[in-house]
Amino acid sequence: MIDTDERLQPLLAQLENAPWIALDTEANSLYAYPPQLCLIQISIPNTDVIIDPLAPINLTTFFETLKNRELILHGADYDLRLLWQHFGFRPKAIFDTMWAARILGLTEFGLTHLVAKLVGVSLEKGPQKMNWGKRPLTDRMERYAKNDTHYLEHLAQVLTKQLVETDRISWQKEICDRLIRDCAQTPSVNSDTIWRIKGSSRLNRKSLGVVRELWKWREAEAIRRNKPPYFVLSSETLIEISIQAASENSIASLIPKHLNHAKENLRTAIDRGLTLNPSELPTIHKPAPHRLTGAQRNRFETLKKLRDKRAMDFNFDPSLIASKTTLVSLAQHPGSERSILMQWQQALLSSENP
């Protein structure tokens, strides 16, 4: 485990000269809140290493070394978002083996399955739910973490050959470029929707006022206890407490025993929600109907028929070309293809493309 600047230095020199670099990360989203980036795994020829980002180590030069290289990852979305959030890191290029497998028509594209099918090696499925923030790692955890990158270059070679043979390599590049772009965006926060958890859409305004205040309390408590919000108070219980409190019924039996120490703050949050002025209560959101006009429906069906035919021709999941939601948007907004679809998707949905 690389956990000091001194141990990092030899790796930096190796990375400079490495012909390829594979990368993965591990986080402890089940054990910390907000989630922590706990491990960065790197493989280069003849070397697999684990970097400890929780240690007092300066990774600035490490990421500077990586930023102009193509990195090989599997299911890069979460890794890229973590690296952007924690270090502001955005790579120049990536090769995502999961997406390569998908556009080649493979229906099972988990890393363990792909390594077994295309590389001929059976990997342990591993302790995915382990707390990666604990130190030291067990031998089993370290072995599992290193296996996440050890076979990626071999896998990428096999997949690249097939992508070239099927003339889909440009699709892969476009997908990976969009992944890099999308994962380096800081999501906007809508203060009127962030607290609307599952089940809140069926509540009246008074109950919604309690839900909002309880959600704020739960967020603060989750951060204070360094535990995911669901483990502080489940959303189902939060909804039920809000309903009963707004109806002036007892909520004593609904409060879990592990929150006995926090009862006073919890009840204060409920009281804040119950004493809001009518003008301060949240509004009830009703989803807008997505009914298409006759012309839009015809365009949707035409696009869907063409999409399904193209997907059958290429033997892969039709949603890779366009999801149902995307087709609806295209039907509602003719001419929006260029702003919604990638170039290869546009080409496949073009009626002029045989």
N, C-alpha and C positions, 0 to 999 in steps of 0.2 A: 504494500500500500504506500503510495507516494503522499506523504503528509507534511513534508517540510520543503522549503525552498531549495535546500541542498540536494534533496533526493529528486527534485524536479529537473534540475539542470541537465543531467545526462539525457533525459527524455527529449528536451527541447532540441538538442543537437541531432538526435535520431529523427525527430519529426521533420527537420529541415531537409533531410536527404531521403526520406521514405517515399517510395514510388506510389504508395497508397496509404490511406488512413481510414480505419473503421472506428465508429464512435457509438456509444450508447450511454444512457444515464439511468440512475435509480433514484426514486423519491420515496418519501414515507408519508404519503397522503392519508394513510389510515391511522397514523400515529402522531401527527403534528398538524397544527393549524396556525397560519397558512402552511401548506406543504413545504417541506424542505428538500432541496437538491442534495442528496446524500453521497452519490458516487458518480464519477465520470469514468467510463471504461474506454480504453484506447487499445486498438490492435494495429500493429504495423508488421512487416515481414519478420517472423521469428520472435516476436515480442507481444505479450499481452500484459497490460498494466492497469491498475486501478488508482485513480486520483481521489483524494479525500477533500472535497470542497468545504467540509465542515471544520477542517483543521486550519490553524493560522498560517495560511500559505497564500502567496501572491500569484494569481493566475493570469495577470495582465499579459505577460510575454507569451504564455501558453496560448491564449486566444488570439493574439496577434499572429502567431505562427500558423494557426489553423485557418484564419479568416480568408486567405486567398487560395486555399486548397479545396479540391472536391472531397467531400466526406461521404463515406458509405454508412448508411443507417438502415434500420428496419422499422417501419412505422414511425417516421421521423416527427410527426406532428407534435406529440407531447414533449419529446426531447428538445425540439427547436424552441418551443414556447418556454420551457423551463430555462434554457440557456439565455434566451432573450430577457426574460423577467429578472433573472438573478445576475447576469453579467452584461446585458446589452449586446450579446454576441449574435452575429448574423453571418453565416458562411457565404462564400461566393457561389458555391455549387454543391449539390448533394446528389447521391444516387440512392434512392429509396427502394430496397429490395421488395418490400411489401407491395408497393404500387407497380413495380415491374411485373411481379407475379400476377397481379389482378388484371392488368391490361393484356397479359398473355393468355388470359382465360382460366387461370387456376382458381378453383373454388375454395380450396383450403390454403390460406396464405399466412398462417402463423409461422414464426421462425422455426419452431421445433419441427413442424411438418415439412417445411421447405428444405431444411437441412437434411432431414431423413430422405426425402424424395429425390433431391437434386445433387446432394453431396454424398449421401450414403452413410451418414453418421446419426446415431440415435442419441439425442440429448435428453438429460433429465429435465422434466418439466419444471422442477425447481420450486423454491420457496417464495413464490411471487408475493405472498402476503407477509413476509418477514419485515421486521422493523429495520430498515437499512440505515437508520440513524444510530443504531447501537454500535459500540466499539468494545472490543475488537470484533471483526467479522469472524464467523466460524469458517472452517475449511470448506464446508459445503456451500455457504453463501458466496465465498470468494470464487470457488470453481464455477458456480452458476453465473455469477456476474461476468466473469471472463469469457464464458461460452457465448454470451450475447454478442460479442464482437469477433470472436476467434474465427468463425467460418464465413463472415460477411463478404470478404473479398472473393473467396472461392464461389460463393453463391452469386455475387454480382457478375462474375465472369460468365457463369453458365447462363444467367438471365440476359446479359447483354448480347451474347451470341444469338439467343432466340429472338430478341428484340430486333436485331439487325436483319436476321433471316426473314422475319415477318413484316419488315419495314415499319416498325413501331417505335424505333429508338427516338425519333423526334417527339413522339407523344410523351415518352418518359421524361425527356428533358423539360418539356413545357409544364408537366405536372410538378416536377421537382422545383422548377423556378417559381411556380405559383405558391408552393408550400413555403418556400423561403420568404417570399413576400408577405403572405398571410400571417405567418407565425411571428413576424417581427412587427406586428401591430399591437398597440396598447388598446385593449378593448374599452369602449366607452361604457360608462355606468349610468343607467337610467334609474334615478332615485325613486321613480314611481312604479318600477317593475321588479327591481332586484329583490324585494322582500316578498313578492307574490309567489309563495310556494305552492306545490301541488295541493289541490283541495280548496284553495282560497277563492277560486272563481265562483264557487257556489254560495259564498257567504254574503250577508247583508253588510251595509256600510259600518254599522256599529261593531260587528265582529271583525271586520277588516281593520278598523282602528286598533283593536287589541292585537291582531296578528302582526301589524307593522311594528308596534312597540315591543312585542315579544321577540320578533325577529332581531331587532336591534339589540335587545338584551342578550339573546342567544349568541349573536356574533361576538359581542364583547366578552362574554363568558368563555366562548370557545378559544378566543385569543389568549385570555388570561390563563386558562387551564392547558393551553397548547393541545387541544383535542378537536377533531372535526365536529362541526355543529351538531350532526345527527347523534353523536354520542353524548352530547350535553342534554338535548331534548329532541326527540324524534319529531319530524314534521307532522306526523299523524296526531301525536299528543298535543303539539302546539295548536293545531287546528281545533281539536276538541276542547281544549282549555278556553280558547277564544269564543267558541260557540256558547259554552256553559256560562262563562263570565258575562258575556253580553246579555244572556238571558237571566242573569242574577241568580244562577244556580251555584251550588257549592263546587269548588274545584279541588278540594283537599285530597280526594282519592286519586286525582289525575296527576298529582305532582310526584315524580319518582323519588324514592328514598334517598338516592344519591344527591338530590338537590335540596335536602333539608337545610344545609348550611346557607343556601342561596334563596330561601323562601321569601325573605323580606324584599330583596331586590327584584325577584320575579313578580311579587304582588305589586310592587311600586310600578313596574312596567305595565302591568295590567290596569292599574288605576289611571295611569297616564292615558292609556287608550280609551278607557271608559269615560273620562272627563273632557274629551275633546269637544270643542264646539261643532255643531253640525257642518259649518263651512270648512272645518279642518279635517273632516272624515274623508278617507279615500273614496274615490268613485268606483263604481262597479264596472269592470271592463267586460264588454261582450264582444267576442270575436266578430269581425266584419264578415258578412257572407261572401264566399268566393264563387258566386254564380257567374258563369260565363255567358256572354251573349251568344246568339246563334252562330255568328261569324267566328267568334272566338272559339266556340266549341268545335266547329269544323276545322279550324286551324290546329287546335290541340290534337284532334284525332288524326289529322294528316301527319303532324310531327311525330306522334306516338307510333303510328304505323311505320313511318320511315325509320325512326329510332330502333324499333324492335327488329326490323329487317336487317339493318346494319349490324346490330348486336349479334343476330343469328349468323350473319355472314362471317363475323370475326370471332364467334364462339366465346362471347364474354357477357357479363352482366349488363343489361341495357342501361342501368342507372349510371354507369361509367360515362356514357355519352350525355345523358341528362336525366335528372330525377323527375318525378311527377311534378314537384313544386316548380322546378325549372321550366318544364314544358308549359305549365299554366302561365308562368310569367312571360314566356316567349309568345304564347297565344294572346295574352293581354296587351303586349307591347311589341308589335311587329317592328323589325329593324333593330331590336335590342341584342341580337346575337353577339355582336362584337364586344359588347360590354359585359356579357354574362358568360359566354362560352370561351374555352380555349380554341386555338386555331384548328386543332385536329378534330375537336368536337363540332365546330362549325362546318368543316368539310364533310363530315359524316352525315350531318343533318341537312346538307344542301341537296335539293332535288336534282341539281345538275351533276351531282357526283354519282356515277353509275354503281 
